[in-house]
């Protein structure tokens, strides 16, 4: 279907008598999941190394251990949760029980706060003892320009890395301050994973580490070549600093540099995610550097697995004509929601509502629709109002609990893919059996870990 046909179909849908969905406020977590080819990671060492390499301003472990950088030094502390006057209070305590929260600067403090919000919502929906250890890595802004869409996308990058190597990359896209018709939403936002970018600007460490991870994992160099590589790497790092630019997004300013595609093709969300997988594997390998690298060469580096998946987990918070109950929303906007679930424009005569799954939410505050390719959460007016006391500017209380469920299911899916690769490639029967045990544990966790029934019913 060409562009003119799509526009004509969109106009026809707009003119129909059906009540079309006009979105005011929404978020999409464009989520890409893979795994590193390892048995276990030391998450404490990986987190400290990522912060030391300026890859992330703040990292939070499931157990509360927190890493960040202040005055050029990597600091660690413990995030403490407590209840005060019926409200949750958090603090960041250093090794000597000192309050070090004031040493978190700018976006590091914001990302720490958002990671805590995720963690607390995770504790609401899951029994913690059944969850696998992980670190949540808050990276910052990615700015991507699409000439086709004529849009500069601002995406917030977060990574969840599990002890066994499962890695989840999330680009959070937040709605602009304008109304969006559902047809445009599908084309330009929901299906963003299919869009190629003419330019992509990312945090400086990604540009710097990408080159090192690529060359040192791909090529074996002689002693004299390694000397040259060290010099080239130093010049590349300086060049990245020279071309950096400050980009304002929301309340924060980020230092970014353009990510040049090594194959002279357009970047997209999946190619950037694969770059992230490679960089995390490189840092997790504790690679040789300096004289150690020159004299002994590079050690065997951890590589990403042979499979990845991508899904856009979607949350619709406010829209024109939003009804008091979830059932009323379905009755009045079923055709629009069906098109969103089908991820394309569908003529009314073809009954787009058939693409809606059953509503897996037991109550009438919001709806959850599921398919193999993504999930859709649509809030009702009364549901949003019920969360006002706890909600923040990022809609954490409306989004993070359900996204924690999405991450849990992504994790379960990927450990099955890990087993397939280990069975095919590994000669280590002990490692294969260990992963089989994790999969069996996860199947039991689906029944026991969730505090509510949606996961048990569908899975």
C-alpha positions in Angstrom: 0.0 0.0 0.0 1.5 3.4 -1.0 1.5 6.6 1.0 -1.5 8.1 -0.9 -3.6 5.0 -0.3 -2.8 5.1 3.5 -3.7 8.8 3.7 -7.0 8.2 1.8 -7.8 5.3 4.1 -7.0 7.4 7.1 -9.3 10.2 5.9 -12.1 7.7 5.3 -11.7 6.4 8.9 -11.8 9.9 10.2 -15.0 10.7 8.4 -16.8 7.6 9.6 -19.5 7.9 12.2 -17.4 5.8 14.7 -16.0 7.8 17.6 -12.3 8.0 16.8 -9.6 7.9 19.4 -7.7 11.2 19.8 -4.8 10.6 22.2 -3.7 13.3 24.7 -1.2 11.5 26.9 0.5 8.1 26.4 3.8 6.3 26.7 5.4 3.5 24.8 8.2 1.3 26.0 9.9 0.0 22.8 11.4 -3.1 24.4 14.2 -5.2 22.9 15.3 -8.4 24.8 18.3 -10.7 24.3 20.9 -12.4 26.4 24.7 -12.5 26.9 26.4 -15.8 26.4 27.4 -16.3 30.0 26.5 -18.5 33.0 26.4 -15.8 35.6 27.5 -12.2 36.0 28.9 -10.3 38.9 26.4 -7.5 38.8 28.2 -5.4 41.4 31.4 -5.3 39.3 29.5 -4.7 36.0 27.5 -1.8 37.6 30.6 -0.1 38.9 32.4 -0.5 35.6 29.5 0.9 33.6 29.3 4.0 35.9 33.1 4.4 35.8 33.0 4.4 31.9 30.3 7.1 32.1 27.8 4.7 30.4 25.1 5.5 33.0 24.7 8.2 35.6 23.0 5.9 38.1 22.4 2.2 38.5 20.2 0.5 41.1 20.5 -3.2 42.1 17.4 -5.2 43.1 18.8 -5.3 46.7 19.1 -1.5 46.9 22.8 -1.1 46.2 23.2 2.1 44.2 26.1 3.3 42.0 26.7 6.8 40.7 29.6 9.2 39.9 30.4 12.4 41.8 33.5 14.6 41.2 35.0 11.9 38.9 34.7 9.1 41.5 32.4 6.1 41.5 30.4 6.1 44.7 28.1 3.3 46.0 25.5 3.4 48.7 22.3 1.7 49.7 18.8 2.9 48.9 16.7 2.6 52.0 12.9 2.4 51.9 10.6 3.2 54.8 7.1 4.4 55.8 6.6 7.8 57.4 3.2 9.3 58.1 1.6 6.7 55.8 3.9 7.7 52.9 6.9 5.9 51.5 10.2 7.6 52.2 13.5 6.8 50.6 17.1 7.7 51.3 20.5 7.0 49.9 23.1 6.0 52.6 26.9 5.7 52.1 29.3 3.2 53.6 29.6 5.2 56.9 25.8 5.6 57.1 26.1 9.1 55.8 23.3 10.6 53.7 24.8 10.9 50.2 21.6 11.8 48.4 22.9 15.4 47.8 25.8 14.1 45.8 23.4 12.8 43.1 23.3 15.5 40.5 20.8 16.4 37.8 19.6 13.5 35.7 21.4 11.0 38.1 19.0 12.0 40.8 16.0 11.8 38.5 17.0 8.4 37.1 17.5 7.1 40.7 14.0 8.3 41.6 12.5 6.6 38.6 14.3 3.4 39.3 13.0 3.4 42.8 9.5 4.0 41.5 9.9 0.9 39.2 11.2 -1.1 42.1 8.4 -0.2 44.5 5.7 -0.9 41.8 7.4 -4.2 41.2 7.1 -5.0 44.9 3.4 -4.3 44.7 2.7 -6.8 41.9 5.3 -9.5 42.8 6.4 -11.5 45.7 10.1 -10.4 45.8 11.6 -13.7 46.9 10.7 -15.2 43.5 12.5 -12.6 41.4 16.0 -13.0 39.9 18.7 -10.5 40.8 19.2 -7.7 38.3 20.5 -4.1 37.9 18.5 -1.3 36.4 20.7 0.9 34.3 19.4 4.4 33.6 21.3 5.8 30.6 19.6 8.9 29.4 18.4 10.5 26.2 18.6 9.2 22.7 17.6 11.7 19.9 16.6 10.2 16.6 15.5 12.0 13.4 13.2 10.4 10.8 13.1 12.2 7.5 10.1 10.1 6.4 8.1 11.1 9.5 9.7 14.6 9.8 10.0 14.0 13.6 12.8 14.3 16.1 12.1 11.5 18.6 13.3 11.9 22.2 13.6 8.4 23.7 14.8 7.7 27.3 17.0 4.6 27.4 16.9 2.2 30.4 18.5 -1.3 30.5 17.6 -4.2 32.8 20.5 -6.7 33.2 19.9 -10.0 35.0 22.5 -12.1 36.8 22.2 -14.9 34.3 22.8 -12.6 31.3 19.2 -11.8 30.1 19.2 -8.1 29.0 16.2 -5.9 28.4 16.7 -2.6 26.5 13.8 -0.1 26.8 13.3 3.1 24.9 10.6 5.1 26.6 8.7 7.4 24.2 6.6 10.0 26.0 3.7 11.7 24.2 4.3 15.2 22.9 2.2 18.1 24.2 -0.3 17.8 21.4 -3.3 15.7 20.4 -2.6 12.7 18.1 -5.2 10.8 16.0 -4.9 7.1 16.5 -4.1 6.6 12.8 -1.0 8.8 13.1 -0.2 7.2 16.4 0.0 3.8 14.8 2.1 4.9 11.9 4.6 7.3 13.6 4.8 6.0 17.2 3.5 2.4 17.8 5.4 1.1 14.7 8.5 3.2 15.4 10.6 0.0 15.4 10.0 -0.2 11.6 11.3 3.3 11.0 14.9 4.1 9.8 16.6 7.1 11.2 18.7 9.6 9.1 20.6 10.6 12.3 20.8 9.3 15.8 22.4 11.1 18.7 23.3 9.1 21.8 25.3 9.6 25.1 29.0 10.0 24.5 30.0 6.7 26.1 27.9 4.7 23.6 29.8 6.3 20.7 33.1 5.7 22.3 32.5 2.2 23.6 30.8 1.0 20.4 34.0 1.3 18.4 36.1 -0.5 21.1 33.6 -3.3 21.5 33.3 -3.8 17.8 37.0 -3.9 16.9 38.3 -5.8 19.9 35.6 -8.5 19.6 35.9 -8.9 15.8 39.6 -8.7 15.0 42.8 -10.3 16.4 45.6 -7.8 16.2 49.4 -8.2 16.3 51.6 -6.4 19.0 52.4 -3.5 16.6 48.8 -3.2 15.5 47.7 -3.1 19.1 50.0 -0.1 19.7 48.3 1.7 16.8 44.8 0.7 18.1 45.5 2.3 21.4 46.5 5.5 19.7 43.5 5.4 17.4 41.2 4.8 20.4 42.6 7.8 22.3 42.1 10.0 19.2 38.6 8.7 18.8 37.7 9.5 22.4 39.0 13.0 21.9 37.0 13.4 18.7 33.8 12.3 20.4 34.4 15.1 23.0 35.0 17.6 20.2 31.7 16.9 18.4 29.5 16.6 21.4 26.5 18.8 21.6 24.1 19.8 24.4 20.5 18.8 23.9 17.7 20.0 26.2 14.8 17.6 26.9 12.3 18.3 29.6 14.1 19.7 32.7 17.5 18.3 31.8 20.4 18.9 29.4 22.2 15.9 27.9 25.6 15.7 26.2 25.2 13.7 23.0 27.2 12.8 19.9 26.0 11.3 16.6 26.2 7.6 16.2 27.7 6.8 12.8 26.5 3.5 11.3 29.5 1.3 10.6 27.8 -0.2 7.5 26.7 3.1 6.1 23.0 2.2 6.5 20.3 3.8 8.5 20.0 3.0 12.2 16.8 1.8 13.7 15.7 0.8 17.2 16.9 -2.8 16.8 20.3 -1.9 15.5 20.9 0.5 18.4 19.7 -2.2 20.8 22.2 -4.7 19.3 24.9 -2.0 19.8 23.9 -1.8 23.5 24.0 -5.6 23.8 27.6 -5.6 22.5 28.7 -2.8 24.8 27.3 -4.4 27.9 29.0 -7.7 27.0 32.3 -5.8 26.4 32.2 -4.0 29.8 31.0 -7.2 31.6 34.1 -9.0 30.2 36.4 -6.7 32.2 38.5 -6.2 29.0 42.2 -5.6 29.1 43.3 -2.1 28.6 46.5 -0.1 28.3 49.8 -2.0 28.7 47.9 -5.2 29.5 46.1 -5.1 26.2 49.3 -4.1 24.3 51.4 -7.0 25.6 48.8 -9.8 25.9 46.1 -8.9 23.5 42.4 -8.9 24.3 40.8 -11.7 26.3 37.8 -13.6 25.1 34.9 -11.1 25.3 31.3 -11.9 26.2 29.0 -11.8 23.2 25.3 -11.4 22.8 23.2 -14.5 22.1 21.9 -15.5 18.7 18.4 -14.2 19.2 16.6 -11.0 20.1 12.9 -9.9 20.2 11.2 -6.5 20.1 7.8 -5.4 21.4 6.2 -1.9 21.9 4.5 -2.0 25.3 1.9 0.7 25.1 0.0 2.8 27.8 -2.8 5.2 26.9 -3.5 7.5 29.9 -5.7 10.4 28.6 -7.8 10.8 25.5 -10.7 12.8 24.2 -14.1 11.4 25.3 -12.4 9.1 27.9 -15.2 7.2 29.7 -15.6 6.6 33.4 -15.1 2.8 33.1 -12.9 0.5 31.0 -15.9 -1.3 29.6 -17.4 2.0 28.3 -14.1 2.8 26.6 -14.2 -0.5 24.8 -17.8 0.0 23.7 -17.1 3.5 22.4 -13.6 3.2 21.0 -13.4 -0.5 20.1 -12.7 0.0 16.4 -9.8 2.4 17.1 -8.4 0.1 19.8 -8.7 -2.8 17.4 -6.6 -1.0 14.8 -4.0 -0.3 17.4 -3.9 -4.0 18.4 -3.6 -4.9 14.7 -0.9 -2.2 14.4 -2.4 -0.9 11.1 -5.4 1.0 9.7 -8.4 -1.3 9.1 -11.5 -0.4 7.3 -14.6 -0.4 9.5 -16.3 -2.9 7.2 -13.5 -5.4 8.1 -14.4 -5.1 11.8 -11.1 -4.0 13.4 -12.6 -4.8 16.8 -11.9 -8.5 16.1 -8.2 -7.8 16.8 -8.9 -6.9 20.4 -8.1 -9.7 22.8 -10.2 -10.3 25.8 -9.7 -7.7 28.5 -7.3 -9.4 31.0 -7.9 -6.8 33.7 -10.4 -8.1 36.3 -11.5 -4.7 37.4 -13.0 -1.7 35.5 -10.2 0.9 36.2 -8.2 0.0 33.0 -8.0 -2.6 30.3 -5.2 -4.9 29.3 -5.1 -6.3 25.8 -2.5 -8.9 24.9 -1.1 -10.3 21.7 2.2 -12.1 20.8 3.7 -8.9 19.5 2.9 -6.4 22.3 0.4 -5.4 25.1 -1.9 -2.4 25.3 -3.0 -0.7 28.6 -5.9 1.7 28.3 -7.0 3.7 31.4 -10.5 4.8 32.3 -11.2 8.2 33.7 -12.2 6.8 37.1 -9.1 4.6 37.1 -6.8 7.6 36.5 -8.6 9.6 39.2 -8.1 6.8 41.7 -4.3 7.1 41.4 -4.0 10.9 41.7 -2.8 10.7 45.3 0.2 8.5 44.3 0.9 9.6 40.7 3.8 11.7 39.5 4.7 13.7 36.4 6.0 10.5 34.7 2.7 8.6 35.5 4.6 6.0 37.5 1.6 4.7 39.4 -0.3 4.2 36.1 2.5 2.5 34.2 5.4 1.0 36.1 3.5 -1.9 37.8 2.2 -3.2 34.4 5.6 -2.6 32.8 7.2 -4.7 35.6 4.9 -7.5 34.5 5.9 -7.1 30.9 9.6 -7.3 31.9 8.9 -10.4 34.0 7.3 -12.1 30.9 10.1 -10.9 28.6 12.6 -12.5 31.0 10.8 -15.8 31.0 10.6 -15.9 27.2 14.3 -15.2 26.8 15.6 -17.8 29.2 13.8 -20.4 27.0 15.7 -19.0 24.0 19.0 -19.1 26.1 18.4 -22.8 26.7 18.0 -23.5 23.0 21.3 -21.9 22.3 23.1 -23.7 25.1 21.7 -27.0 24.1 22.9 -26.4 20.5 26.3 -24.9 21.3 27.5 -25.8 24.8 29.5 -28.8 25.8 29.0 -27.9 29.4 26.2 -30.2 30.6 26.3 -28.6 34.0 25.5 -25.1 32.5 22.6 -26.6 30.4 21.1 -28.3 33.4 21.4 -25.1 35.5 19.5 -23.2 32.9 16.8 -25.9 32.6 16.4 -25.6 36.4 15.9 -21.8 36.1 13.2 -22.4 33.5 11.4 -24.9 35.7 11.7 -22.4 38.6 10.2 -19.6 36.4 7.2 -21.8 35.4 6.5 -22.2 39.1 7.1 -18.5 39.7 4.4 -17.6 37.2 1.9 -19.2 39.6 3.4 -18.0 42.9 5.3 -14.7 42.2 2.4 -12.4 41.1 0.2 -11.0 43.8 -2.7 -10.7 41.3 -4.2 -13.1 38.9 -3.7 -11.7 35.3 -0.5 -13.6 34.6 -1.7 -16.9 36.0 -4.8 -16.8 33.8 -3.1 -15.9 30.5 0.1 -17.9 30.9 
